[in-house]
């Protein structure tokens, strides 16, 4: 059902809130950015995700939290790419030189349309016109957000009338303890390789083995002081959905990530500066961990990466579920 209407955005746009509930789990979803604003588990006295009480906060310090980002998640080096012989310049919203999460007017800032609404499921849609942020093709997007078996389940689809990069991601931040510091959580990732990056967070050539590095999470261990804003290489292309990562809080609450995507971007939330979020909680550095299933960053410029190019007649599909257990 649709919850009480949140305050309008500063530009007057009206945001709707959808309340979802299933056995033992509940969520609040906004039409702004298809944001999962809140997620609660029965018997747990704190939110499982970071969020903002007022939608306007998502335009600034809470940008990307819980949103669907794109049309091309993560970074595109040099804010451009060549596709089928044609050069395209995209919005340089990251360090003034690169494109991040689709540009300064990414999907997370748009109002989505409610297509379907049920007690435990909502379907939202949006259309990005050809040329938006420099990307070719009119992109039609449909996202289903559901609660099922104590899990947050997200299924994304998209179609385009011209070849275009399409790499969507759910950008939720998780805190299983409610302590505001995820460095004590244990993390396990089913990845033999990761993408090293340069000083501007652009992937270096090739992949690197995690063995013998701070990025070896093949066996569960505390996150600790490891600085994380990296893509873990799960596969060389889409695969049937399977468990790829597990996060466990110090209190024993666990989260298993299941996806069909080839990459998992893990970010430690070190940029948070102490603003107040859900329930008045303070979000300082490392307040939440982002676990973003997606294609690999800068894939439009890397022929050796799994392709993120969507062509006419094809359907982009992306499944991710976040399953909770004690």
VEXFITOR-278423 format. One record per residue: residue in one letter; z, x, y of N, C-alpha, C in turn. Coordinates in steps of 0.02 Angstrom, whole numbers. Example, Ala and Ser with C-alpha at 12.3 -4.5 7.8 and 13.67 -1.06 7.14 Angstrom:
residues 2
[A; [390; 660; -284]; [390; 615; -225]; [390; 660; -165]];
[S; [354; 642; -112]; [357; 684; -53]; [394; 645; 2]];
This chain:
residues 326
[X; [0; 42; -59]; [0; 0; 0]; [0; 44; 62]];
[X; [-23; 17; 116]; [-25; 54; 178]; [43; 49; 212]];
[X; [71; 108; 230]; [136; 109; 261]; [132; 94; 335]];
[X; [189; 99; 370]; [191; 86; 442]; [144; 135; 477]];
[X; [111; 111; 530]; [63; 152; 565]; [98; 208; 603]];
[X; [77; 271; 593]; [105; 326; 632]; [82; 322; 704]];
[X; [113; 360; 748]; [90; 361; 818]; [18; 385; 822]];
[X; [-20; 361; 871]; [-90; 385; 878]; [-92; 458; 897]];
[X; [-149; 490; 885]; [-160; 559; 907]; [-166; 561; 983]];
[X; [-158; 619; 1014]; [-163; 624; 1087]; [-228; 597; 1115]];
[X; [-282; 600; 1076]; [-346; 573; 1101]; [-353; 498; 1088]];
[X; [-300; 466; 1063]; [-300; 394; 1053]; [-322; 372; 984]];
[X; [-344; 418; 942]; [-367; 398; 876]; [-308; 373; 834]];
[X; [-318; 318; 799]; [-266; 288; 758]; [-267; 318; 687]];
[X; [-210; 342; 665]; [-203; 369; 598]; [-168; 318; 554]];
[X; [-192; 309; 493]; [-159; 264; 445]; [-123; 306; 393]];
[X; [-67; 278; 369]; [-28; 310; 317]; [-29; 266; 255]];
[X; [-42; 297; 198]; [-45; 261; 134]; [14; 284; 92]];
[X; [54; 237; 68]; [110; 252; 24]; [88; 244; -49]];
[X; [97; 296; -88]; [81; 295; -159]; [144; 303; -200]];
[X; [146; 268; -256]; [204; 273; -299]; [184; 264; -372]];
[X; [215; 305; -415]; [207; 298; -487]; [275; 313; -517]];
[X; [281; 309; -583]; [345; 320; -616]; [374; 388; -599]];
[X; [427; 389; -560]; [463; 450; -546]; [436; 493; -490]];
[X; [382; 471; -457]; [351; 512; -405]; [322; 468; -351]];
[X; [324; 492; -288]; [296; 454; -232]; [265; 502; -182]];
[X; [218; 476; -141]; [183; 517; -93]; [164; 476; -32]];
[X; [153; 510; 23]; [125; 481; 84]; [61; 518; 100]];
[X; [7; 482; 111]; [-59; 511; 124]; [-83; 485; 192]];
[X; [-109; 530; 233]; [-135; 511; 299]; [-211; 509; 297]];
[X; [-241; 465; 337]; [-313; 465; 344]; [-337; 524; 386]];
[X; [-293; 555; 424]; [-309; 617; 459]; [-313; 673; 407]];
[X; [-373; 700; 396]; [-381; 757; 352]; [-368; 743; 279]];
[X; [-361; 680; 259]; [-341; 663; 191]; [-278; 703; 172]];
[X; [-231; 706; 219]; [-172; 748; 212]; [-120; 715; 166]];
[X; [-95; 753; 117]; [-36; 732; 80]; [24; 753; 123]];
[X; [50; 705; 160]; [101; 718; 209]; [169; 732; 177]];
[X; [184; 697; 123]; [249; 702; 90]; [240; 690; 16]];
[X; [282; 721; -24]; [281; 713; -97]; [352; 719; -122]];
[X; [376; 668; -159]; [445; 667; -182]; [448; 652; -256]];
[X; [497; 683; -289]; [509; 672; -360]; [578; 640; -367]];
[X; [581; 588; -408]; [644; 553; -419]; [697; 601; -445]];
[X; [756; 599; -415]; [810; 643; -434]; [812; 709; -399]];
[X; [762; 722; -356]; [759; 784; -316]; [771; 764; -243]];
[X; [819; 797; -210]; [841; 774; -144]; [803; 805; -86]];
[X; [745; 833; -97]; [706; 864; -43]; [632; 853; -56]];
[X; [590; 858; -4]; [518; 854; -14]; [493; 913; -55]];
[X; [440; 902; -94]; [411; 955; -134]; [358; 994; -96]];
[X; [335; 965; -40]; [283; 997; 1]; [307; 1002; 73]];
[X; [276; 1047; 110]; [288; 1051; 182]; [245; 999; 217]];
[X; [272; 970; 270]; [234; 920; 307]; [265; 909; 375]];
[X; [230; 869; 415]; [252; 853; 483]; [263; 778; 488]];
[X; [314; 758; 524]; [328; 687; 531]; [277; 652; 575]];
[X; [253; 686; 627]; [205; 656; 674]; [135; 685; 663]];
[X; [84; 643; 656]; [16; 668; 644]; [-9; 718; 695]];
[X; [13; 711; 758]; [-12; 757; 810]; [6; 829; 795]];
[X; [60; 841; 757]; [80; 909; 742]; [28; 944; 698]];
[X; [-11; 904; 660]; [-63; 934; 618]; [-122; 961; 658]];
[X; [-123; 946; 722]; [-176; 974; 764]; [-158; 1044; 789]];
[X; [-96; 1064; 779]; [-73; 1128; 804]; [-37; 1169; 751]];
[X; [30; 1173; 757]; [68; 1218; 714]; [68; 1198; 640]];
[X; [53; 1135; 625]; [50; 1114; 555]; [-21; 1110; 529]];
[X; [-67; 1143; 565]; [-137; 1139; 545]; [-147; 1160; 472]];
[X; [-187; 1123; 437]; [-207; 1134; 367]; [-154; 1110; 316]];
[X; [-92; 1099; 336]; [-41; 1080; 287]; [-61; 1016; 250]];
[X; [-68; 1021; 185]; [-80; 963; 143]; [-148; 932; 149]];
[X; [-194; 963; 188]; [-259; 932; 203]; [-312; 953; 153]];
[X; [-367; 916; 154]; [-429; 938; 122]; [-466; 980; 174]];
[X; [-479; 1043; 159]; [-512; 1088; 206]; [-584; 1102; 184]];
[X; [-627; 1115; 231]; [-698; 1128; 219]; [-739; 1107; 280]];
[X; [-807; 1107; 275]; [-843; 1101; 212]; [-842; 1163; 169]];
[X; [-825; 1219; 197]; [-820; 1280; 156]; [-752; 1311; 168]];
[X; [-707; 1301; 119]; [-640; 1328; 124]; [-641; 1404; 126]];
[X; [-587; 1432; 153]; [-577; 1504; 156]; [-625; 1536; 206]];
[X; [-639; 1600; 199]; [-673; 1637; 251]; [-748; 1648; 235]];
[X; [-788; 1647; 288]; [-857; 1668; 285]; [-864; 1727; 333]];
[X; [-878; 1786; 306]; [-880; 1847; 346]; [-936; 1844; 397]];
[X; [-921; 1866; 457]; [-971; 1869; 509]; [-995; 1802; 534]];
[X; [-961; 1748; 514]; [-978; 1680; 537]; [-1053; 1667; 527]];
[X; [-1077; 1680; 468]; [-1147; 1665; 454]; [-1167; 1683; 384]];
[X; [-1224; 1658; 364]; [-1251; 1672; 297]; [-1325; 1657; 297]];
[X; [-1359; 1682; 247]; [-1431; 1669; 237]; [-1438; 1627; 174]];
[X; [-1473; 1571; 181]; [-1484; 1526; 125]; [-1557; 1508; 120]];
[X; [-1587; 1524; 63]; [-1659; 1511; 51]; [-1702; 1540; 107]];
[X; [-1683; 1599; 130]; [-1722; 1635; 180]; [-1707; 1616; 252]];
[X; [-1666; 1566; 263]; [-1650; 1544; 331]; [-1580; 1566; 349]];
[X; [-1571; 1595; 409]; [-1506; 1617; 433]; [-1470; 1560; 467]];
[X; [-1406; 1554; 453]; [-1364; 1502; 483]; [-1303; 1536; 515]];
[X; [-1288; 1516; 577]; [-1230; 1541; 612]; [-1176; 1487; 613]];
[X; [-1118; 1503; 587]; [-1063; 1455; 584]; [-1011; 1471; 637]];
[X; [-964; 1426; 646]; [-915; 1431; 700]; [-868; 1490; 688]];
[X; [-863; 1538; 734]; [-820; 1597; 725]; [-748; 1583; 747]];
[X; [-713; 1542; 709]; [-646; 1521; 730]; [-590; 1566; 703]];
[X; [-607; 1619; 666]; [-556; 1664; 640]; [-568; 1734; 668]];
[X; [-522; 1757; 710]; [-526; 1822; 744]; [-588; 1827; 788]];
[X; [-620; 1771; 804]; [-679; 1771; 845]; [-741; 1798; 811]];
[X; [-735; 1813; 746]; [-791; 1845; 710]; [-809; 1812; 644]];
[X; [-763; 1775; 615]; [-773; 1747; 549]; [-760; 1671; 551]];
[X; [-783; 1636; 500]; [-770; 1564; 495]; [-715; 1552; 444]];
[X; [-667; 1510; 461]; [-612; 1493; 417]; [-610; 1417; 407]];
[X; [-609; 1395; 344]; [-599; 1325; 326]; [-647; 1278; 363]];
[X; [-711; 1301; 371]; [-762; 1257; 398]; [-770; 1259; 473]];
[X; [-729; 1299; 508]; [-735; 1304; 580]; [-680; 1268; 617]];
[X; [-681; 1273; 683]; [-626; 1245; 724]; [-622; 1169; 719]];
[X; [-677; 1136; 698]; [-676; 1063; 690]; [-684; 1047; 616]];
[X; [-644; 1079; 574]; [-648; 1069; 502]; [-626; 999; 480]];
[X; [-634; 986; 416]; [-619; 920; 389]; [-547; 898; 401]];
[X; [-502; 945; 407]; [-431; 928; 415]; [-416; 892; 480]];
[X; [-461; 898; 530]; [-451; 865; 595]; [-487; 798; 601]];
[X; [-523; 778; 550]; [-562; 717; 553]; [-524; 658; 523]];
[X; [-538; 599; 548]; [-511; 538; 518]; [-557; 516; 461]];
[X; [-527; 504; 403]; [-564; 484; 344]; [-560; 408; 336]];
[X; [-608; 381; 300]; [-612; 310; 287]; [-579; 293; 220]];
[X; [-539; 241; 219]; [-509; 218; 156]; [-560; 176; 118]];
[X; [-581; 199; 60]; [-629; 163; 18]; [-594; 118; -33]];
[X; [-540; 143; -61]; [-501; 105; -111]; [-427; 120; -100]];
[X; [-386; 71; -117]; [-314; 79; -108]; [-278; 40; -161]];
[X; [-236; 74; -201]; [-196; 42; -252]; [-126; 71; -248]];
[X; [-81; 47; -290]; [-12; 69; -286]; [-2; 143; -299]];
[X; [-43; 171; -345]; [-34; 241; -362]; [-96; 284; -348]];
[X; [-145; 256; -311]; [-208; 291; -301]; [-242; 268; -237]];
[X; [-272; 316; -203]; [-313; 300; -144]; [-376; 342; -146]];
[X; [-431; 313; -122]; [-494; 349; -117]; [-515; 350; -44]];
[X; [-528; 409; -18]; [-549; 417; 51]; [-617; 451; 54]];
[X; [-655; 436; 106]; [-722; 466; 112]; [-734; 489; 184]];
[X; [-781; 535; 189]; [-801; 559; 255]; [-871; 588; 251]];
[X; [-906; 588; 307]; [-974; 616; 311]; [-975; 668; 367]];
[X; [-999; 728; 350]; [-1011; 780; 400]; [-1086; 782; 413]];
[X; [-1108; 776; 475]; [-1180; 775; 490]; [-1211; 845; 482]];
[X; [-1275; 846; 472]; [-1312; 910; 469]; [-1301; 948; 534]];
[X; [-1289; 1012; 529]; [-1278; 1053; 588]; [-1206; 1058; 609]];
[X; [-1161; 1018; 580]; [-1091; 1021; 599]; [-1062; 1090; 587]];
[X; [-1034; 1121; 637]; [-1007; 1188; 635]; [-1058; 1240; 612]];
[X; [-1122; 1222; 616]; [-1175; 1269; 599]; [-1200; 1264; 528]];
[X; [-1171; 1219; 488]; [-1191; 1212; 418]; [-1250; 1164; 410]];
[X; [-1297; 1180; 367]; [-1353; 1134; 355]; [-1331; 1076; 310]];
[X; [-1370; 1021; 313]; [-1360; 966; 267]; [-1308; 915; 288]];
[X; [-1325; 852; 278]; [-1278; 796; 288]; [-1236; 791; 225]];
[X; [-1171; 802; 231]; [-1127; 806; 173]; [-1084; 744; 168]];
[X; [-1091; 707; 113]; [-1051; 647; 100]; [-996; 665; 50]];
[X; [-934; 653; 70]; [-876; 676; 31]; [-833; 616; 11]];
[X; [-808; 619; -49]; [-764; 566; -76]; [-707; 600; -113]];
[X; [-646; 582; -95]; [-587; 613; -125]; [-540; 559; -151]];
[X; [-521; 565; -214]; [-472; 520; -244]; [-406; 557; -251]];
[X; [-352; 528; -224]; [-285; 557; -227]; [-242; 508; -267]];
[X; [-212; 532; -321]; [-176; 487; -366]; [-111; 519; -389]];
[X; [-64; 477; -409]; [-2; 498; -442]; [-5; 475; -514]];
[X; [6; 522; -560]; [-1; 505; -630]; [42; 551; -673]];
[X; [86; 524; -714]; [126; 564; -760]; [162; 621; -723]];
[X; [196; 603; -668]; [235; 651; -628]; [190; 708; -602]];
[X; [129; 690; -583]; [82; 739; -557]; [46; 710; -496]];
[X; [29; 755; -450]; [-17; 740; -395]; [-86; 761; -419]];
[X; [-133; 713; -423]; [-199; 725; -451]; [-251; 713; -397]];
[X; [-294; 762; -386]; [-345; 757; -333]; [-413; 772; -363]];
[X; [-460; 725; -353]; [-529; 734; -376]; [-575; 727; -317]];
[X; [-616; 779; -306]; [-662; 781; -249]; [-734; 780; -274]];
[X; [-776; 743; -237]; [-848; 742; -250]; [-885; 747; -184]];
[X; [-946; 775; -187]; [-987; 779; -126]; [-1060; 782; -146]];
[X; [-1102; 758; -100]; [-1174; 761; -107]; [-1204; 779; -39]];
[X; [-1262; 814; -40]; [-1294; 836; 21]; [-1369; 822; 17]];
[X; [-1400; 811; 76]; [-1472; 800; 77]; [-1510; 865; 89]];
[X; [-1474; 922; 94]; [-1506; 987; 100]; [-1458; 1038; 70]];
[X; [-1486; 1094; 49]; [-1444; 1146; 20]; [-1392; 1169; 72]];
[X; [-1329; 1174; 50]; [-1275; 1192; 96]; [-1216; 1220; 56]];
[X; [-1176; 1264; 86]; [-1113; 1282; 54]; [-1067; 1221; 50]];
[X; [-1036; 1211; -6]; [-986; 1157; -14]; [-930; 1185; -57]];
[X; [-873; 1194; -27]; [-815; 1224; -60]; [-753; 1192; -29]];
[X; [-731; 1137; -57]; [-674; 1100; -31]; [-609; 1125; -64]];
[X; [-553; 1116; -31]; [-489; 1136; -59]; [-433; 1093; -32]];
[X; [-385; 1078; -75]; [-323; 1047; -53]; [-275; 1103; -32]];
[X; [-251; 1099; 31]; [-213; 1154; 60]; [-139; 1135; 65]];
[X; [-109; 1114; 10]; [-38; 1098; 11]; [6; 1159; 4]];
[X; [65; 1156; 34]; [116; 1208; 28]; [175; 1180; -11]];
[X; [199; 1216; -61]; [251; 1191; -105]; [315; 1231; -97]];
[X; [371; 1196; -100]; [438; 1226; -102]; [478; 1186; -152]];
[X; [489; 1213; -211]; [521; 1175; -265]; [596; 1173; -260]];
[X; [626; 1219; -221]; [699; 1221; -214]; [725; 1185; -152]];
[X; [681; 1178; -101]; [704; 1149; -38]; [744; 1198; 4]];
[X; [740; 1263; -12]; [779; 1313; 24]; [742; 1340; 85]];
[X; [677; 1326; 90]; [639; 1353; 146]; [618; 1425; 137]];
[X; [622; 1452; 75]; [601; 1520; 61]; [578; 1524; -12]];
[X; [513; 1533; -21]; [485; 1531; -89]; [486; 1599; -124]];
[X; [513; 1650; -92]; [511; 1716; -122]; [554; 1722; -185]];
[X; [601; 1675; -194]; [641; 1675; -255]; [609; 1636; -312]];
[X; [553; 1600; -298]; [517; 1565; -350]; [483; 1614; -398]];
[X; [476; 1594; -460]; [436; 1633; -508]; [365; 1606; -509]];
[X; [317; 1651; -513]; [247; 1633; -513]; [211; 1664; -572]];
[X; [168; 1625; -604]; [126; 1650; -658]; [55; 1626; -645]];
[X; [6; 1671; -651]; [-64; 1655; -638]; [-107; 1682; -696]];
[X; [-149; 1641; -723]; [-192; 1660; -778]; [-255; 1693; -751]];
[X; [-248; 1754; -725]; [-304; 1790; -695]; [-298; 1864; -710]];
[X; [-352; 1893; -735]; [-354; 1965; -749]; [-375; 2005; -688]];
[X; [-409; 1971; -640]; [-436; 2006; -581]; [-421; 1967; -518]];
[X; [-424; 2002; -462]; [-415; 1970; -397]; [-465; 2002; -348]];
[X; [-468; 1976; -287]; [-513; 2003; -236]; [-472; 2042; -184]];
[X; [-477; 2108; -184]; [-447; 2146; -129]; [-482; 2128; -63]];
[X; [-445; 2135; -7]; [-473; 2116; 58]; [-463; 2173; 108]];
[X; [-504; 2170; 161]; [-496; 2219; 214]; [-444; 2195; 265]];
[X; [-438; 2230; 320]; [-388; 2214; 370]; [-398; 2147; 404]];
[X; [-457; 2117; 397]; [-471; 2051; 426]; [-475; 1998; 372]];
[X; [-449; 2012; 313]; [-444; 1965; 257]; [-512; 1945; 229]];
[X; [-561; 1990; 237]; [-627; 1979; 207]; [-629; 2018; 142]];
[X; [-652; 1986; 87]; [-654; 2021; 23]; [-695; 2085; 26]];
[X; [-669; 2137; -5]; [-705; 2200; -14]; [-755; 2191; -71]];
[X; [-802; 2237; -80]; [-851; 2230; -134]; [-817; 2227; -203]];
[X; [-843; 2184; -246]; [-820; 2181; -315]; [-752; 2148; -323]];
[X; [-727; 2150; -384]; [-661; 2125; -401]; [-618; 2185; -423]];
[X; [-554; 2174; -429]; [-508; 2227; -451]; [-461; 2198; -503]];
[X; [-443; 2237; -555]; [-395; 2213; -604]; [-326; 2207; -574]];
[X; [-289; 2156; -595]; [-221; 2148; -570]; [-173; 2197; -604]];
[X; [-192; 2222; -663]; [-148; 2266; -701]; [-128; 2326; -658]];
[X; [-64; 2340; -656]; [-39; 2397; -620]; [-34; 2387; -545]];
[X; [-42; 2325; -521]; [-37; 2311; -450]; [17; 2259; -437]];
[X; [31; 2249; -373]; [80; 2197; -353]; [54; 2127; -366]];
[X; [-11; 2121; -383]; [-41; 2055; -394]; [-44; 2035; -467]];
[X; [-8; 2071; -509]; [-7; 2055; -581]; [46; 2002; -594]];
[X; [22; 1939; -598]; [66; 1883; -614]; [47; 1852; -681]];
[X; [18; 1892; -725]; [-1; 1865; -790]; [60; 1842; -829]];
[X; [116; 1874; -817]; [180; 1850; -843]; [222; 1828; -783]];
[X; [259; 1774; -791]; [298; 1746; -736]; [347; 1797; -710]];
[X; [350; 1803; -643]; [399; 1847; -611]; [411; 1822; -540]];
[X; [467; 1841; -509]; [480; 1818; -441]; [427; 1843; -393]];
[X; [411; 1801; -343]; [363; 1821; -292]; [389; 1880; -252]];
[X; [453; 1877; -233]; [484; 1933; -199]; [448; 1952; -135]];
[X; [440; 2017; -125]; [410; 2043; -64]; [335; 2050; -67]];
[X; [303; 2027; -121]; [230; 2031; -126]; [197; 1991; -71]];
[X; [154; 2023; -32]; [118; 1989; 21]; [55; 1957; -9]];
[X; [52; 1891; -6]; [-1; 1855; -40]; [-43; 1815; 9]];
[X; [-107; 1830; 12]; [-158; 1789; 43]; [-224; 1810; 10]];
[X; [-228; 1799; -57]; [-281; 1828; -97]; [-309; 1776; -146]];
[X; [-371; 1787; -164]; [-403; 1746; -215]; [-394; 1778; -284]];
[X; [-368; 1739; -330]; [-363; 1760; -400]; [-423; 1732; -437]];
[X; [-458; 1776; -473]; [-521; 1758; -506]; [-507; 1727; -574]];
[X; [-512; 1662; -577]; [-496; 1625; -638]; [-554; 1624; -687]];
[X; [-615; 1624; -660]; [-675; 1622; -702]; [-735; 1639; -660]];
[X; [-794; 1644; -691]; [-856; 1659; -656]; [-894; 1596; -637]];
[X; [-864; 1539; -644]; [-895; 1476; -625]; [-851; 1419; -647]];
[X; [-869; 1357; -629]; [-829; 1299; -649]; [-821; 1296; -725]];
[X; [-762; 1276; -747]; [-746; 1269; -818]; [-709; 1203; -828]];
[X; [-704; 1179; -890]; [-663; 1120; -901]; [-592; 1131; -874]];
[X; [-562; 1078; -849]; [-496; 1084; -820]; [-447; 1113; -871]];
[X; [-407; 1160; -847]; [-357; 1193; -890]; [-301; 1219; -846]];
[X; [-241; 1230; -874]; [-187; 1259; -834]; [-205; 1330; -812]];
[X; [-194; 1345; -748]; [-212; 1412; -722]; [-153; 1447; -689]];
[X; [-101; 1410; -671]; [-44; 1442; -637]; [18; 1399; -647]];
[X; [75; 1432; -639]; [139; 1396; -643]; [187; 1426; -592]];
[X; [220; 1382; -556]; [271; 1400; -507]; [337; 1369; -530]];
[X; [390; 1409; -530]; [455; 1384; -552]; [508; 1401; -500]];
[X; [545; 1350; -478]; [598; 1361; -430]; [661; 1387; -464]];
[X; [706; 1414; -423]; [768; 1441; -451]; [811; 1386; -482]];
[X; [800; 1324; -461]; [838; 1269; -489]; [809; 1242; -553]];
[X; [753; 1270; -576]; [723; 1249; -640]; [666; 1201; -634]];
[X; [651; 1175; -574]; [595; 1131; -566]; [531; 1172; -571]];
[X; [483; 1147; -611]; [421; 1184; -622]; [360; 1145; -598]];
[X; [307; 1181; -582]; [244; 1153; -560]; [188; 1190; -596]];
[X; [146; 1153; -631]; [88; 1181; -665]; [25; 1159; -629]];
[X; [-18; 1207; -612]; [-82; 1193; -580]; [-137; 1190; -632]];
[X; [-173; 1134; -633]; [-228; 1123; -680]; [-292; 1113; -639]];
[X; [-345; 1149; -655]; [-407; 1143; -616]; [-468; 1162; -657]];
[X; [-526; 1143; -630]; [-590; 1164; -658]; [-625; 1216; -614]];
[X; [-591; 1239; -562]; [-621; 1285; -513]; [-615; 1358; -535]];
[X; [-659; 1402; -506]; [-658; 1473; -526]; [-609; 1517; -488]];
[X; [-579; 1491; -434]; [-534; 1532; -395]; [-470; 1497; -376]];
[X; [-418; 1536; -364]; [-354; 1511; -340]; [-331; 1556; -283]];
[X; [-333; 1529; -222]; [-308; 1566; -163]; [-233; 1552; -158]];
[X; [-194; 1605; -158]; [-121; 1600; -154]; [-100; 1631; -88]];
[X; [-63; 1592; -48]; [-41; 1615; 18]; [33; 1601; 25]];
[X; [70; 1652; 50]; [143; 1649; 51]; [173; 1616; 113]];
[X; [132; 1590; 159]; [158; 1554; 216]; [198; 1597; 265]];
[X; [180; 1660; 270]; [220; 1705; 312]; [212; 1692; 386]];
[X; [163; 1651; 406]; [151; 1639; 478]; [197; 1587; 508]];
[X; [232; 1548; 468]; [274; 1495; 497]; [328; 1524; 542]];
[X; [339; 1491; 599]; [381; 1521; 650]; [445; 1483; 665]];
[X; [464; 1438; 622]; [529; 1405; 631]; [526; 1334; 658]];
[X; [467; 1303; 658]; [463; 1235; 682]; [494; 1186; 632]];
[X; [509; 1126; 655]; [544; 1076; 614]; [494; 1029; 581]];
[X; [500; 1022; 515]; [454; 980; 478]; [489; 919; 449]];
[X; [471; 899; 388]; [499; 840; 356]; [574; 844; 351]];
[X; [607; 789; 364]; [680; 784; 361]; [713; 834; 409]];
[X; [677; 856; 461]; [705; 903; 508]; [713; 974; 481]];
[X; [681; 988; 425]; [687; 1054; 394]; [653; 1108; 435]];
[X; [683; 1166; 438]; [655; 1221; 476]; [606; 1259; 432]];
[X; [545; 1268; 457]; [493; 1304; 420]; [483; 1373; 452]];
[X; [521; 1421; 426]; [513; 1490; 447]; [466; 1526; 400]];
[X; [459; 1592; 407]; [415; 1630; 363]; [431; 1618; 289]];
[X; [379; 1607; 249]; [385; 1597; 177]; [417; 1530; 159]];
[X; [410; 1481; 203]; [440; 1415; 190]; [406; 1379; 132]];
[X; [343; 1394; 119]; [307; 1361; 65]; [251; 1405; 39]];
[X; [229; 1391; -22]; [176; 1429; -54]; [114; 1385; -61]];
[X; [57; 1409; -35]; [-6; 1373; -43]; [-39; 1395; -107]];
[X; [-61; 1346; -147]; [-96; 1358; -211]; [-161; 1320; -207]];
[X; [-214; 1352; -181]; [-277; 1319; -163]; [-331; 1334; -215]];
[X; [-347; 1285; -257]; [-402; 1294; -304]; [-467; 1285; -267]];
[X; [-516; 1329; -281]; [-578; 1329; -241]; [-627; 1379; -269]];
[X; [-686; 1384; -237]; [-732; 1438; -249]; [-706; 1501; -216]];
[X; [-736; 1558; -231]; [-711; 1621; -203]; [-729; 1626; -129]];
[X; [-687; 1659; -89]; [-701; 1666; -17]; [-764; 1707; -5]];
[X; [-799; 1690; 48]; [-861; 1724; 69]; [-916; 1719; 17]];
[X; [-912; 1670; -28]; [-963; 1662; -79]; [-1033; 1653; -51]];
[X; [-1043; 1619; 7]; [-1112; 1613; 32]; [-1146; 1680; 46]];
[X; [-1107; 1733; 55]; [-1135; 1799; 68]; [-1132; 1846; 8]];
[X; [-1107; 1823; -48]; [-1097; 1867; -106]; [-1134; 1841; -167]];
[X; [-1191; 1873; -182]; [-1231; 1851; -238]; [-1196; 1861; -305]];
[X; [-1147; 1906; -308]; [-1111; 1919; -370]; [-1051; 1874; -381]];
[X; [-1038; 1828; -334]; [-983; 1780; -341]; [-1010; 1714; -371]];
[X; [-966; 1674; -400]; [-988; 1606; -420]; [-1016; 1569; -359]];
[X; [-1073; 1537; -368]; [-1106; 1504; -311]; [-1068; 1443; -287]];
[X; [-1068; 1433; -221]; [-1040; 1373; -191]; [-1094; 1332; -157]];
[X; [-1157; 1345; -173]; [-1213; 1309; -142]; [-1225; 1243; -178]];
[X; [-1223; 1189; -140]; [-1238; 1122; -165]; [-1308; 1103; -142]];
[X; [-1349; 1081; -189]; [-1419; 1063; -174]; [-1430; 989; -182]];
[X; [-1482; 963; -149]; [-1497; 891; -156]; [-1505; 871; -229]];
[X; [-1478; 814; -247]; [-1480; 791; -316]; [-1422; 814; -358]];
[X; [-1384; 863; -334]; [-1324; 886; -369]; [-1262; 850; -343]];
[X; [-1210; 849; -384]; [-1146; 821; -363]; [-1093; 876; -369]];
[X; [-1062; 891; -313]; [-1005; 938; -314]; [-945; 900; -343]];
[X; [-911; 932; -390]; [-851; 903; -420]; [-795; 955; -421]];
[X; [-735; 932; -407]; [-678; 976; -403]; [-616; 936; -424]];
[X; [-585; 959; -477]; [-523; 927; -501]; [-465; 975; -495]];
[X; [-409; 950; -469]; [-347; 989; -470]; [-289; 940; -479]];
[X; [-241; 961; -520]; [-179; 922; -525]; [-120; 970; -522]];
[X; [-67; 945; -491]; [-4; 982; -484]; [48; 943; -523]];
[X; [66; 968; -582]; [109; 932; -629]; [180; 960; -625]];
[X; [228; 915; -616]; [298; 935; -609]; [337; 922; -672]];
[X; [384; 967; -686]; [429; 958; -743]; [495; 993; -728]];
[X; [545; 974; -763]; [612; 1005; -753]; [624; 1057; -808]];
